[in-house]
């Protein structure tokens, strides 16, 4: 979605570049400009065609009109990435299928899937020792248990731990493969004095207050908000569209969803040890800027940077707070 928003923002520049065969003066591309120019040629006909179609957010199914042969988008669309799925589906159109990276959703639910990959996927039982001698195969798994996937790629016999926790909820009647439900991201949890909040809990809270009548959340990240006592759960969110008429109910809806995950939150609230969750809306493009900023500071490409479900670094929290445009 970052790419789509960037295309939307630079639409006129993109059309001009295609028409004239020139590379725009974008920042941080000097080291690849010579290579890009070798493959950039003026194409007025394509420019006119794109001009008639319009930018990405101008009409549903935009991607199909721009790339008629597009049939499949391979991406990560579970966990925190699921919040961007509705808008990306609108841009892609009804005939482009979303496939999870490594995981293929088969039940109309991005958190429920069977593993269908050319890589070797093994598993560690979360209730066991989790050593290399305890690695399990798909046929060893038991319904109801939690597992951590272990991937061996086609490039070599080297096992990689995937920091996701999945639960077996049954077995596919067609082929006997285990059916998984995404549980949470390992090490992405908020530990409060009274309770543990998992990534799955965070998602359920965001879904509770995300909607046209309040705000449509595109992306989010969470923090422990201790700006005043009692401390509480805080969200930084990016939104699409306008603020809805029931925006004043957002924090109460968030709290109700949180209590649904654990009664301990209500008990802590009644004893004034926990407050209503806070929701801060960041400026448009703030999360894309975060990925770019983190990429520059860590010397990693912005395309490899992900927005974590939980922000723990005080400097990053401060950086994000500086880009808040409204608090609900």
Buried (B, 14 or more C-beta within 10 A) or exposed (E): BBEBBBBBBBBEBBBEBBBBEEBEEEEEEEEEEEEEEEEBEEBEEEBEEBBEEBBBBEEBBBBBBBEEEBEEBEBBBBBBBBBBBEBBBBBBBEEBEBBBEBBBBBEEEBBBBBBBBEEEBBBBBBEEEEEEEEBBEBEEBEEEBBBBBBBBEEEEEEEEEBEBBBBBEEBEEEEEBBBBBBBBBBEBBBEBEBBEBBBBBBBBBBBBBBBEEBBBBBBBBBBBBEEEEBBBBBBBBBBBEEBBEBBEBBBEBBBBBBBBBBEBBBBBBEEEBBBBBBBBBBEBBBBBBBBBBBBEEEEEEBEEBEBBBBBEEEEBBEBBBEBBEEEB
